[in-house]
Amino acid sequence: MWDCNRVTRLEYRSGYSYFVGFDDGLSAVLDFAEYPNYGGVFAPLRSLEFFRQAHIEGGSIAWPNGADIAPETLYMKCEQAALSPAS
């Protein structure tokens, strides 16, 4: 069984951004603005009030309606953000 890293910190920043931190120290501010456009379970995220209700669940992030993002996806996004030059 693959042992993936777990989200241990989640802090809202602004707009559709959260600071996401993992148990191994990797962290980044991630922009989730594209997720509400996916529709379906992610459609409620169009409301910033609802978007801000994200919480850590099962080592990843989730919202009250059951929407979640796989921890390996979040980890990959954090790795990419760490490699991107600062704006």
Secondary structure, DSSP 4 states (H G I P E B T S, - for coil): ------EEEEEE-STTEEEEEETTS-EEEEE-TTGGGG-GGGGGGGSHHHHTT-EEETTEEE-TTS-EE-HHHHHHHHHHHHHSPP-
